[in-house]
């Protein structure tokens, strides 16, 4: 990918020299997911490397959200958690 090419990396953020993927979890899925956002470091790298990593992390996040969408609602009085790690 050319360094001059631009794409819409909606969930890519640069925080204190680190690229981070951050995507909020819908409020109705907070308990099921066990967190309010899917967040993963892309490392202290250049933008081109972060962009490559972004697509892999985005695929994992989308798979998680698809699992949450298909999951049944939690039973009252219990907390269900899906594996949100890699």
PDB file of N, CA, C and O in Angstrom, chain B, residues numbered from 101:
ATOM      1  N   UNK B 101       0.844  -1.170   0.000  1.00  0.00           N
ATOM      2  CA  UNK B 101       0.000   0.000   0.000  1.00  0.00           C
ATOM      3  C   UNK B 101       0.888   1.231   0.000  1.00  0.00           C
ATOM      4  O   UNK B 101       1.808   1.345   0.810  1.00  0.00           O
ATOM      5  N   UNK B 102       0.618   2.119  -0.881  1.00  0.00           N
ATOM      6  CA  UNK B 102       1.427   3.330  -0.997  1.00  0.00           C
ATOM      7  C   UNK B 102       1.186   4.247   0.194  1.00  0.00           C
ATOM      8  O   UNK B 102       0.064   4.361   0.688  1.00  0.00           O
ATOM      9  N   UNK B 103       2.238   4.889   0.643  1.00  0.00           N
ATOM     10  CA  UNK B 103       2.139   5.755   1.812  1.00  0.00           C
ATOM     11  C   UNK B 103       1.214   6.934   1.559  1.00  0.00           C
ATOM     12  O   UNK B 103       0.640   7.479   2.502  1.00  0.00           O
ATOM     13  N   UNK B 104       1.060   7.337   0.310  1.00  0.00           N
ATOM     14  CA  UNK B 104       0.231   8.491   0.000  1.00  0.00           C
ATOM     15  C   UNK B 104      -1.244   8.128  -0.154  1.00  0.00           C
ATOM     16  O   UNK B 104      -2.089   9.022  -0.202  1.00  0.00           O
ATOM     17  N   UNK B 105      -1.573   6.841  -0.233  1.00  0.00           N
ATOM     18  CA  UNK B 105      -2.975   6.461  -0.392  1.00  0.00           C
ATOM     19  C   UNK B 105      -3.716   6.708   0.917  1.00  0.00           C
ATOM     20  O   UNK B 105      -3.157   6.562   2.004  1.00  0.00           O
ATOM     21  N   UNK B 106      -4.979   7.082   0.789  1.00  0.00           N
ATOM     22  CA  UNK B 106      -5.784   7.374   1.970  1.00  0.00           C
ATOM     23  C   UNK B 106      -7.001   6.468   1.966  1.00  0.00           C
ATOM     24  O   UNK B 106      -7.552   6.156   0.910  1.00  0.00           O
ATOM     25  N   UNK B 107      -7.412   6.056   3.135  1.00  0.00           N
ATOM     26  CA  UNK B 107      -8.617   5.262   3.284  1.00  0.00           C
ATOM     27  C   UNK B 107      -9.322   5.707   4.554  1.00  0.00           C
ATOM     28  O   UNK B 107      -8.731   6.392   5.389  1.00  0.00           O
ATOM     29  N   UNK B 108     -10.548   5.330   4.698  1.00  0.00           N
ATOM     30  CA  UNK B 108     -11.320   5.714   5.877  1.00  0.00           C
ATOM     31  C   UNK B 108     -11.091   4.693   6.985  1.00  0.00           C
ATOM     32  O   UNK B 108     -11.733   3.643   7.016  1.00  0.00           O
ATOM     33  N   UNK B 109     -10.185   5.003   7.879  1.00  0.00           N
ATOM     34  CA  UNK B 109      -9.909   4.138   9.034  1.00  0.00           C
ATOM     35  C   UNK B 109     -10.669   4.726  10.211  1.00  0.00           C
ATOM     36  O   UNK B 109     -10.097   5.398  11.069  1.00  0.00           O
ATOM     37  N   UNK B 110     -11.937   4.464  10.234  1.00  0.00           N
ATOM     38  CA  UNK B 110     -12.836   5.073  11.205  1.00  0.00           C
ATOM     39  C   UNK B 110     -12.431   4.821  12.655  1.00  0.00           C
ATOM     40  O   UNK B 110     -12.661   5.674  13.513  1.00  0.00           O
ATOM     41  N   UNK B 111     -11.841   3.685  12.938  1.00  0.00           N
ATOM     42  CA  UNK B 111     -11.541   3.304  14.310  1.00  0.00           C
ATOM     43  C   UNK B 111     -10.058   3.374  14.642  1.00  0.00           C
ATOM     44  O   UNK B 111      -9.641   2.857  15.679  1.00  0.00           O
ATOM     45  N   UNK B 112      -9.257   3.992  13.800  1.00  0.00           N
ATOM     46  CA  UNK B 112      -7.819   4.119  14.011  1.00  0.00           C
ATOM     47  C   UNK B 112      -7.529   5.440  14.704  1.00  0.00           C
ATOM     48  O   UNK B 112      -7.960   6.498  14.246  1.00  0.00           O
ATOM     49  N   UNK B 113      -6.798   5.374  15.807  1.00  0.00           N
ATOM     50  CA  UNK B 113      -6.431   6.576  16.549  1.00  0.00           C
ATOM     51  C   UNK B 113      -4.949   6.536  16.874  1.00  0.00           C
ATOM     52  O   UNK B 113      -4.371   5.468  17.073  1.00  0.00           O
ATOM     53  N   UNK B 114      -4.347   7.701  16.926  1.00  0.00           N
ATOM     54  CA  UNK B 114      -2.957   7.836  17.335  1.00  0.00           C
ATOM     55  C   UNK B 114      -2.954   8.472  18.722  1.00  0.00           C
ATOM     56  O   UNK B 114      -3.363   9.620  18.891  1.00  0.00           O
ATOM     57  N   UNK B 115      -2.491   7.716  19.706  1.00  0.00           N
ATOM     58  CA  UNK B 115      -2.463   8.184  21.096  1.00  0.00           C
ATOM     59  C   UNK B 115      -1.047   8.061  21.638  1.00  0.00           C
ATOM     60  O   UNK B 115      -0.513   6.957  21.741  1.00  0.00           O
ATOM     61  N   UNK B 116      -0.449   9.169  21.977  1.00  0.00           N
ATOM     62  CA  UNK B 116       0.903   9.242  22.549  1.00  0.00           C
ATOM     63  C   UNK B 116       1.890   8.323  21.824  1.00  0.00           C
ATOM     64  O   UNK B 116       2.611   7.549  22.453  1.00  0.00           O
ATOM     65  N   UNK B 117       1.910   8.421  20.513  1.00  0.00           N
ATOM     66  CA  UNK B 117       2.866   7.671  19.712  1.00  0.00           C
ATOM     67  C   UNK B 117       2.483   6.233  19.406  1.00  0.00           C
ATOM     68  O   UNK B 117       3.245   5.513  18.763  1.00  0.00           O
ATOM     69  N   UNK B 118       1.310   5.809  19.860  1.00  0.00           N
ATOM     70  CA  UNK B 118       0.837   4.442  19.618  1.00  0.00           C
ATOM     71  C   UNK B 118      -0.437   4.492  18.786  1.00  0.00           C
ATOM     72  O   UNK B 118      -1.338   5.286  19.055  1.00  0.00           O
ATOM     73  N   UNK B 119      -0.499   3.642  17.783  1.00  0.00           N
ATOM     74  CA  UNK B 119      -1.731   3.514  17.025  1.00  0.00           C
ATOM     75  C   UNK B 119      -2.630   2.525  17.753  1.00  0.00           C
ATOM     76  O   UNK B 119      -2.177   1.477  18.213  1.00  0.00           O
ATOM     77  N   UNK B 120      -3.917   2.873  17.853  1.00  0.00           N
ATOM     78  CA  UNK B 120      -4.879   2.065  18.598  1.00  0.00           C
ATOM     79  C   UNK B 120      -6.148   1.911  17.762  1.00  0.00           C
ATOM     80  O   UNK B 120      -6.619   2.863  17.140  1.00  0.00           O
ATOM     81  N   UNK B 121      -6.685   0.701  17.760  1.00  0.00           N
ATOM     82  CA  UNK B 121      -7.996   0.439  17.162  1.00  0.00           C
ATOM     83  C   UNK B 121      -9.006   0.521  18.292  1.00  0.00           C
ATOM     84  O   UNK B 121      -8.875  -0.184  19.293  1.00  0.00           O
ATOM     85  N   UNK B 122     -10.018   1.376  18.143  1.00  0.00           N
ATOM     86  CA  UNK B 122     -11.065   1.525  19.152  1.00  0.00           C
ATOM     87  C   UNK B 122     -12.413   1.578  18.472  1.00  0.00           C
ATOM     88  O   UNK B 122     -12.649   2.412  17.598  1.00  0.00           O
ATOM     89  N   UNK B 123     -13.304   0.673  18.881  1.00  0.00           N
ATOM     90  CA  UNK B 123     -14.665   0.675  18.369  1.00  0.00           C
ATOM     91  C   UNK B 123     -15.609   0.422  19.532  1.00  0.00           C
ATOM     92  O   UNK B 123     -15.454  -0.553  20.267  1.00  0.00           O
ATOM     93  N   UNK B 124     -16.575   1.294  19.692  1.00  0.00           N
ATOM     94  CA  UNK B 124     -17.530   1.166  20.790  1.00  0.00           C
ATOM     95  C   UNK B 124     -18.434  -0.042  20.579  1.00  0.00           C
ATOM     96  O   UNK B 124     -18.780  -0.392  19.450  1.00  0.00           O
ATOM     97  N   UNK B 125     -18.807  -0.669  21.687  1.00  0.00           N
ATOM     98  CA  UNK B 125     -19.773  -1.761  21.685  1.00  0.00           C
ATOM     99  C   UNK B 125     -21.143  -1.151  21.924  1.00  0.00           C
ATOM    100  O   UNK B 125     -21.284  -0.259  22.760  1.00  0.00           O
ATOM    101  N   UNK B 126     -22.146  -1.613  21.209  1.00  0.00           N
ATOM    102  CA  UNK B 126     -23.494  -1.105  21.443  1.00  0.00           C
ATOM    103  C   UNK B 126     -23.877  -1.331  22.898  1.00  0.00           C
ATOM    104  O   UNK B 126     -23.522  -2.351  23.490  1.00  0.00           O
ATOM    105  N   UNK B 127     -24.595  -0.385  23.466  1.00  0.00           N
ATOM    106  CA  UNK B 127     -24.939  -0.447  24.884  1.00  0.00           C
ATOM    107  C   UNK B 127     -25.647  -1.748  25.255  1.00  0.00           C
ATOM    108  O   UNK B 127     -25.407  -2.298  26.329  1.00  0.00           O
ATOM    109  N   UNK B 128     -26.506  -2.238  24.386  1.00  0.00           N
ATOM    110  CA  UNK B 128     -27.238  -3.473  24.702  1.00  0.00           C
ATOM    111  C   UNK B 128     -26.326  -4.689  24.775  1.00  0.00           C
ATOM    112  O   UNK B 128     -26.747  -5.737  25.264  1.00  0.00           O
ATOM    113  N   UNK B 129     -25.072  -4.577  24.296  1.00  0.00           N
ATOM    114  CA  UNK B 129     -24.124  -5.688  24.313  1.00  0.00           C
ATOM    115  C   UNK B 129     -23.056  -5.544  25.392  1.00  0.00           C
ATOM    116  O   UNK B 129     -22.194  -6.415  25.505  1.00  0.00           O
ATOM    117  N   UNK B 130     -23.082  -4.486  26.181  1.00  0.00           N
ATOM    118  CA  UNK B 130     -22.031  -4.251  27.180  1.00  0.00           C
ATOM    119  C   UNK B 130     -21.863  -5.429  28.125  1.00  0.00           C
ATOM    120  O   UNK B 130     -20.745  -5.901  28.330  1.00  0.00           O
ATOM    121  N   UNK B 131     -22.957  -5.909  28.705  1.00  0.00           N
ATOM    122  CA  UNK B 131     -22.861  -7.023  29.653  1.00  0.00           C
ATOM    123  C   UNK B 131     -22.408  -8.292  28.962  1.00  0.00           C
ATOM    124  O   UNK B 131     -21.561  -9.018  29.483  1.00  0.00           O
ATOM    125  N   UNK B 132     -22.958  -8.561  27.811  1.00  0.00           N
ATOM    126  CA  UNK B 132     -22.632  -9.783  27.082  1.00  0.00           C
ATOM    127  C   UNK B 132     -21.157  -9.806  26.678  1.00  0.00           C
ATOM    128  O   UNK B 132     -20.492 -10.836  26.788  1.00  0.00           O
ATOM    129  N   UNK B 133     -20.659  -8.673  26.214  1.00  0.00           N
ATOM    130  CA  UNK B 133     -19.259  -8.583  25.783  1.00  0.00           C
ATOM    131  C   UNK B 133     -18.310  -8.437  26.965  1.00  0.00           C
ATOM    132  O   UNK B 133     -17.144  -8.822  26.881  1.00  0.00           O
ATOM    133  N   UNK B 134     -18.808  -7.882  28.064  1.00  0.00           N
ATOM    134  CA  UNK B 134     -17.954  -7.668  29.232  1.00  0.00           C
ATOM    135  C   UNK B 134     -17.116  -6.409  29.124  1.00  0.00           C
ATOM    136  O   UNK B 134     -16.191  -6.200  29.909  1.00  0.00           O
ATOM    137  N   UNK B 135     -17.440  -5.571  28.148  1.00  0.00           N
ATOM    138  CA  UNK B 135     -16.731  -4.298  28.016  1.00  0.00           C
ATOM    139  C   UNK B 135     -17.531  -3.345  27.134  1.00  0.00           C
ATOM    140  O   UNK B 135     -18.450  -3.750  26.422  1.00  0.00           O
ATOM    141  N   UNK B 136     -17.160  -2.079  27.200  1.00  0.00           N
ATOM    142  CA  UNK B 136     -17.871  -1.044  26.449  1.00  0.00           C
ATOM    143  C   UNK B 136     -17.269  -0.773  25.069  1.00  0.00           C
ATOM    144  O   UNK B 136     -17.895  -0.144  24.215  1.00  0.00           O
ATOM    145  N   UNK B 137     -16.064  -1.251  24.872  1.00  0.00           N
ATOM    146  CA  UNK B 137     -15.429  -1.038  23.569  1.00  0.00           C
ATOM    147  C   UNK B 137     -14.452  -2.161  23.260  1.00  0.00           C
ATOM    148  O   UNK B 137     -13.922  -2.819  24.155  1.00  0.00           O
ATOM    149  N   UNK B 138     -14.235  -2.356  21.984  1.00  0.00           N
ATOM    150  CA  UNK B 138     -13.209  -3.280  21.514  1.00  0.00           C
ATOM    151  C   UNK B 138     -12.002  -2.392  21.249  1.00  0.00           C
ATOM    152  O   UNK B 138     -12.062  -1.479  20.426  1.00  0.00           O
ATOM    153  N   UNK B 139     -10.918  -2.662  21.943  1.00  0.00           N
ATOM    154  CA  UNK B 139      -9.727  -1.815  21.849  1.00  0.00           C
ATOM    155  C   UNK B 139      -8.506  -2.703  21.760  1.00  0.00           C
ATOM    156  O   UNK B 139      -8.350  -3.645  22.538  1.00  0.00           O
ATOM    157  N   UNK B 140      -7.634  -2.397  20.802  1.00  0.00           N
ATOM    158  CA  UNK B 140      -6.404  -3.183  20.652  1.00  0.00           C
ATOM    159  C   UNK B 140      -5.300  -2.277  20.116  1.00  0.00           C
ATOM    160  O   UNK B 140      -5.511  -1.491  19.192  1.00  0.00           O
ATOM    161  N   UNK B 141      -4.130  -2.405  20.711  1.00  0.00           N
ATOM    162  CA  UNK B 141      -2.975  -1.632  20.264  1.00  0.00           C
ATOM    163  C   UNK B 141      -2.469  -2.176  18.935  1.00  0.00           C
ATOM    164  O   UNK B 141      -2.381  -3.386  18.728  1.00  0.00           O
ATOM    165  N   UNK B 142      -2.140  -1.252  18.045  1.00  0.00           N
ATOM    166  CA  UNK B 142      -1.541  -1.619  16.762  1.00  0.00           C
ATOM    167  C   UNK B 142      -0.030  -1.400  16.791  1.00  0.00           C
ATOM    168  O   UNK B 142       0.662  -1.631  15.799  1.00  0.00           O
ATOM    169  N   UNK B 143       0.468  -0.953  17.936  1.00  0.00           N
ATOM    170  CA  UNK B 143       1.903  -0.806  18.125  1.00  0.00           C
ATOM    171  C   UNK B 143       2.440   0.573  17.811  1.00  0.00           C
ATOM    172  O   UNK B 143       1.775   1.378  17.158  1.00  0.00           O
ATOM    173  N   UNK B 144       3.653   0.843  18.283  1.00  0.00           N
ATOM    174  CA  UNK B 144       4.304   2.129  18.027  1.00  0.00           C
ATOM    175  C   UNK B 144       5.007   2.083  16.678  1.00  0.00           C
ATOM    176  O   UNK B 144       6.234   2.013  16.604  1.00  0.00           O
ATOM    177  N   UNK B 145       4.231   2.122  15.637  1.00  0.00           N
ATOM    178  CA  UNK B 145       4.798   1.929  14.311  1.00  0.00           C
ATOM    179  C   UNK B 145       4.426   3.084  13.400  1.00  0.00           C
ATOM    180  O   UNK B 145       3.717   4.012  13.789  1.00  0.00           O
ATOM    181  N   UNK B 146       4.914   2.999  12.204  1.00  0.00           N
ATOM    182  CA  UNK B 146       4.555   4.001  11.213  1.00  0.00           C
ATOM    183  C   UNK B 146       3.116   3.758  10.762  1.00  0.00           C
ATOM    184  O   UNK B 146       2.550   2.695  11.016  1.00  0.00           O
ATOM    185  N   UNK B 147       2.541   4.733  10.105  1.00  0.00           N
ATOM    186  CA  UNK B 147       1.141   4.652   9.701  1.00  0.00           C
ATOM    187  C   UNK B 147       0.893   3.501   8.714  1.00  0.00           C
ATOM    188  O   UNK B 147      -0.163   2.870   8.755  1.00  0.00           O
ATOM    189  N   UNK B 148       1.829   3.236   7.857  1.00  0.00           N
ATOM    190  CA  UNK B 148       1.642   2.157   6.878  1.00  0.00           C
ATOM    191  C   UNK B 148       1.530   0.793   7.570  1.00  0.00           C
ATOM    192  O   UNK B 148       0.665  -0.009   7.217  1.00  0.00           O
ATOM    193  N   UNK B 149       2.393   0.528   8.546  1.00  0.00           N
ATOM    194  CA  UNK B 149       2.335  -0.730   9.290  1.00  0.00           C
ATOM    195  C   UNK B 149       1.048  -0.801  10.109  1.00  0.00           C
ATOM    196  O   UNK B 149       0.405  -1.849  10.168  1.00  0.00           O
ATOM    197  N   UNK B 150       0.674   0.305  10.737  1.00  0.00           N
ATOM    198  CA  UNK B 150      -0.564   0.347  11.521  1.00  0.00           C
ATOM    199  C   UNK B 150      -1.771   0.076  10.628  1.00  0.00           C
ATOM    200  O   UNK B 150      -2.727  -0.571  11.058  1.00  0.00           O
ATOM    201  N   UNK B 151      -1.736   0.556   9.412  1.00  0.00           N
ATOM    202  CA  UNK B 151      -2.828   0.340   8.467  1.00  0.00           C
ATOM    203  C   UNK B 151      -2.981  -1.142   8.145  1.00  0.00           C
ATOM    204  O   UNK B 151      -4.101  -1.652   8.095  1.00  0.00           O
ATOM    205  N   UNK B 152      -1.875  -1.832   7.929  1.00  0.00           N
ATOM    206  CA  UNK B 152      -1.922  -3.271   7.659  1.00  0.00           C
ATOM    207  C   UNK B 152      -2.509  -4.003   8.858  1.00  0.00           C
ATOM    208  O   UNK B 152      -3.365  -4.873   8.698  1.00  0.00           O
ATOM    209  N   UNK B 153      -2.055  -3.658  10.054  1.00  0.00           N
ATOM    210  CA  UNK B 153      -2.561  -4.292  11.277  1.00  0.00           C
ATOM    211  C   UNK B 153      -4.030  -3.955  11.510  1.00  0.00           C
ATOM    212  O   UNK B 153      -4.792  -4.779  12.016  1.00  0.00           O
ATOM    213  N   UNK B 154      -4.421  -2.744  11.139  1.00  0.00           N
ATOM    214  CA  UNK B 154      -5.796  -2.275  11.311  1.00  0.00           C
ATOM    215  C   UNK B 154      -6.786  -3.259  10.683  1.00  0.00           C
ATOM    216  O   UNK B 154      -7.789  -3.607  11.306  1.00  0.00           O
ATOM    217  N   UNK B 155      -6.513  -3.705   9.466  1.00  0.00           N
ATOM    218  CA  UNK B 155      -7.459  -4.563   8.766  1.00  0.00           C
ATOM    219  C   UNK B 155      -7.631  -5.915   9.464  1.00  0.00           C
ATOM    220  O   UNK B 155      -8.738  -6.450   9.500  1.00  0.00           O
ATOM    221  N   UNK B 156      -6.566  -6.463  10.009  1.00  0.00           N
ATOM    222  CA  UNK B 156      -6.661  -7.733  10.740  1.00  0.00           C
ATOM    223  C   UNK B 156      -7.467  -7.554  12.028  1.00  0.00           C
ATOM    224  O   UNK B 156      -8.313  -8.387  12.353  1.00  0.00           O
ATOM    225  N   UNK B 157      -7.205  -6.475  12.756  1.00  0.00           N
ATOM    226  CA  UNK B 157      -7.917  -6.210  14.000  1.00  0.00           C
ATOM    227  C   UNK B 157      -9.379  -5.892  13.708  1.00  0.00           C
ATOM    228  O   UNK B 157     -10.268  -6.324  14.442  1.00  0.00           O
ATOM    229  N   UNK B 158      -9.629  -5.146  12.649  1.00  0.00           N
ATOM    230  CA  UNK B 158     -11.008  -4.806  12.277  1.00  0.00           C
ATOM    231  C   UNK B 158     -11.807  -6.080  11.966  1.00  0.00           C
ATOM    232  O   UNK B 158     -12.979  -6.182  12.331  1.00  0.00           O
ATOM    233  N   UNK B 159     -11.184  -7.033  11.305  1.00  0.00           N
ATOM    234  CA  UNK B 159     -11.856  -8.304  11.006  1.00  0.00           C
ATOM    235  C   UNK B 159     -12.224  -9.030  12.300  1.00  0.00           C
ATOM    236  O   UNK B 159     -13.315  -9.590  12.400  1.00  0.00           O
ATOM    237  N   UNK B 160     -11.325  -9.027  13.295  1.00  0.00           N
ATOM    238  CA  UNK B 160     -11.623  -9.659  14.593  1.00  0.00           C
ATOM    239  C   UNK B 160     -12.771  -8.932  15.300  1.00  0.00           C
ATOM    240  O   UNK B 160     -13.654  -9.569  15.874  1.00  0.00           O
ATOM    241  N   UNK B 161     -12.754  -7.611  15.256  1.00  0.00           N
ATOM    242  CA  UNK B 161     -13.813  -6.829  15.901  1.00  0.00           C
ATOM    243  C   UNK B 161     -15.157  -7.106  15.235  1.00  0.00           C
ATOM    244  O   UNK B 161     -16.163  -7.286  15.920  1.00  0.00           O
ATOM    245  N   UNK B 162     -15.178  -7.140  13.923  1.00  0.00           N
ATOM    246  CA  UNK B 162     -16.428  -7.402  13.209  1.00  0.00           C
ATOM    247  C   UNK B 162     -16.942  -8.808  13.510  1.00  0.00           C
ATOM    248  O   UNK B 162     -18.151  -9.008  13.625  1.00  0.00           O
ATOM    249  N   UNK B 163     -16.048  -9.780  13.638  1.00  0.00           N
ATOM    250  CA  UNK B 163     -16.454 -11.144  13.994  1.00  0.00           C
ATOM    251  C   UNK B 163     -17.060 -11.160  15.399  1.00  0.00           C
ATOM    252  O   UNK B 163     -18.070 -11.825  15.631  1.00  0.00           O
ATOM    253  N   UNK B 164     -16.452 -10.435  16.330  1.00  0.00           N
ATOM    254  CA  UNK B 164     -16.987 -10.336  17.682  1.00  0.00           C
ATOM    255  C   UNK B 164     -18.383  -9.737  17.650  1.00  0.00           C
ATOM    256  O   UNK B 164     -19.299 -10.269  18.276  1.00  0.00           O
ATOM    257  N   UNK B 165     -18.556  -8.632  16.927  1.00  0.00           N
ATOM    258  CA  UNK B 165     -19.857  -7.977  16.883  1.00  0.00           C
ATOM    259  C   UNK B 165     -20.904  -8.862  16.203  1.00  0.00           C
ATOM    260  O   UNK B 165     -22.079  -8.826  16.569  1.00  0.00           O
ATOM    261  N   UNK B 166     -20.491  -9.635  15.238  1.00  0.00           N
ATOM    262  CA  UNK B 166     -21.416 -10.577  14.597  1.00  0.00           C
ATOM    263  C   UNK B 166     -21.849 -11.645  15.607  1.00  0.00           C
ATOM    264  O   UNK B 166     -23.022 -12.013  15.655  1.00  0.00           O
ATOM    265  N   UNK B 167     -20.899 -12.145  16.417  1.00  0.00           N
ATOM    266  CA  UNK B 167     -21.229 -13.116  17.470  1.00  0.00           C
ATOM    267  C   UNK B 167     -22.182 -12.513  18.497  1.00  0.00           C
ATOM    268  O   UNK B 167     -23.118 -13.178  18.942  1.00  0.00           O
ATOM    269  N   UNK B 168     -21.950 -11.262  18.873  1.00  0.00           N
ATOM    270  CA  UNK B 168     -22.828 -10.592  19.830  1.00  0.00           C
ATOM    271  C   UNK B 168     -24.231 -10.437  19.251  1.00  0.00           C
ATOM    272  O   UNK B 168     -25.227 -10.619  19.951  1.00  0.00           O
ATOM    273  N   UNK B 169     -24.294 -10.106  17.994  1.00  0.00           N
ATOM    274  CA  UNK B 169     -25.576  -9.911  17.327  1.00  0.00           C
ATOM    275  C   UNK B 169     -26.389 -11.206  17.311  1.00  0.00           C
ATOM    276  O   UNK B 169     -27.610 -11.187  17.462  1.00  0.00           O
ATOM    277  N   UNK B 170     -25.699 -12.320  17.126  1.00  0.00           N
ATOM    278  CA  UNK B 170     -26.370 -13.614  17.028  1.00  0.00           C
ATOM    279  C   UNK B 170     -26.638 -14.257  18.390  1.00  0.00           C
ATOM    280  O   UNK B 170     -27.460 -15.167  18.498  1.00  0.00           O
ATOM    281  N   UNK B 171     -25.950 -13.787  19.418  1.00  0.00           N
ATOM    282  CA  UNK B 171     -26.087 -14.382  20.756  1.00  0.00           C
ATOM    283  C   UNK B 171     -27.447 -14.052  21.358  1.00  0.00           C
ATOM    284  O   UNK B 171     -28.024 -12.997  21.095  1.00  0.00           O
ATOM    285  N   UNK B 172     -27.938 -14.968  22.161  1.00  0.00           N
ATOM    286  CA  UNK B 172     -29.197 -14.698  22.859  1.00  0.00           C
ATOM    287  C   UNK B 172     -28.935 -13.736  23.997  1.00  0.00           C
ATOM    288  O   UNK B 172     -27.813 -13.660  24.497  1.00  0.00           O
ATOM    289  N   UNK B 173     -29.952 -12.999  24.416  1.00  0.00           N
ATOM    290  CA  UNK B 173     -29.753 -12.064  25.528  1.00  0.00           C
ATOM    291  C   UNK B 173     -29.403 -12.821  26.808  1.00  0.00           C
ATOM    292  O   UNK B 173     -29.813 -13.969  26.979  1.00  0.00           O
ATOM    293  N   UNK B 174     -28.647 -12.186  27.708  1.00  0.00           N
ATOM    294  CA  UNK B 174     -28.265 -12.859  28.950  1.00  0.00           C
ATOM    295  C   UNK B 174     -29.488 -13.185  29.803  1.00  0.00           C
ATOM    296  O   UNK B 174     -30.477 -12.452  29.809  1.00  0.00           O
ATOM    297  N   UNK B 175     -29.397 -14.295  30.516  1.00  0.00           N
ATOM    298  CA  UNK B 175     -30.448 -14.690  31.446  1.00  0.00           C
ATOM    299  C   UNK B 175     -30.421 -13.733  32.629  1.00  0.00           C
ATOM    300  O   UNK B 175     -29.341 -13.399  33.116  1.00  0.00           O
ATOM    301  N   UNK B 176     -31.578 -13.283  33.106  1.00  0.00           N
ATOM    302  CA  UNK B 176     -31.580 -12.365  34.263  1.00  0.00           C
ATOM    303  C   UNK B 176     -30.812 -12.959  35.445  1.00  0.00           C
ATOM    304  O   UNK B 176     -30.951 -14.138  35.772  1.00  0.00           O
ATOM    305  N   UNK B 177     -30.003 -12.114  36.071  1.00  0.00           N
ATOM    306  CA  UNK B 177     -29.230 -12.538  37.227  1.00  0.00           C
ATOM    307  C   UNK B 177     -27.880 -13.147  36.907  1.00  0.00           C
ATOM    308  O   UNK B 177     -27.126 -13.479  37.822  1.00  0.00           O
ATOM    309  N   UNK B 178     -27.552 -13.305  35.619  1.00  0.00           N
ATOM    310  CA  UNK B 178     -26.253 -13.854  35.243  1.00  0.00           C
ATOM    311  C   UNK B 178     -25.591 -12.920  34.243  1.00  0.00           C
ATOM    312  O   UNK B 178     -26.253 -12.139  33.561  1.00  0.00           O
ATOM    313  N   UNK B 179     -24.308 -13.017  34.176  1.00  0.00           N
ATOM    314  CA  UNK B 179     -23.548 -12.246  33.204  1.00  0.00           C
ATOM    315  C   UNK B 179     -22.844 -13.219  32.282  1.00  0.00           C
ATOM    316  O   UNK B 179     -22.087 -14.078  32.732  1.00  0.00           O
ATOM    317  N   UNK B 180     -23.091 -13.084  31.006  1.00  0.00           N
ATOM    318  CA  UNK B 180     -22.432 -13.916  30.012  1.00  0.00           C
ATOM    319  C   UNK B 180     -21.326 -13.096  29.388  1.00  0.00           C
ATOM    320  O   UNK B 180     -21.514 -11.911  29.111  1.00  0.00           O
ATOM    321  N   UNK B 181     -20.198 -13.696  29.166  1.00  0.00           N
ATOM    322  CA  UNK B 181     -19.086 -12.996  28.537  1.00  0.00           C
ATOM    323  C   UNK B 181     -18.606 -13.785  27.348  1.00  0.00           C
ATOM    324  O   UNK B 181     -18.438 -15.003  27.415  1.00  0.00           O
ATOM    325  N   UNK B 182     -18.386 -13.075  26.254  1.00  0.00           N
ATOM    326  CA  UNK B 182     -17.786 -13.682  25.081  1.00  0.00           C
ATOM    327  C   UNK B 182     -16.304 -13.413  25.110  1.00  0.00           C
ATOM    328  O   UNK B 182     -15.860 -12.419  25.684  1.00  0.00           O
ATOM    329  N   UNK B 183     -15.539 -14.282  24.501  1.00  0.00           N
ATOM    330  CA  UNK B 183     -14.095 -14.077  24.421  1.00  0.00           C
ATOM    331  C   UNK B 183     -13.820 -12.922  23.485  1.00  0.00           C
ATOM    332  O   UNK B 183     -14.056 -13.031  22.281  1.00  0.00           O
ATOM    333  N   UNK B 184     -13.320 -11.805  24.024  1.00  0.00           N
ATOM    334  CA  UNK B 184     -13.039 -10.618  23.229  1.00  0.00           C
ATOM    335  C   UNK B 184     -11.561 -10.499  22.901  1.00  0.00           C
ATOM    336  O   UNK B 184     -11.135  -9.497  22.326  1.00  0.00           O
ATOM    337  N   UNK B 185     -10.791 -11.484  23.249  1.00  0.00           N
ATOM    338  CA  UNK B 185      -9.364 -11.431  22.957  1.00  0.00           C
ATOM    339  C   UNK B 185      -9.105 -11.975  21.568  1.00  0.00           C
ATOM    340  O   UNK B 185     -10.015 -12.448  20.887  1.00  0.00           O
ATOM    341  N   UNK B 186      -7.852 -11.900  21.160  1.00  0.00           N
ATOM    342  CA  UNK B 186      -7.470 -12.332  19.813  1.00  0.00           C
ATOM    343  C   UNK B 186      -7.861 -13.719  19.547  1.00  0.00           C
ATOM    344  O   UNK B 186      -7.611 -14.233  18.457  1.00  0.00           O
TER     345      UNK B 186
END
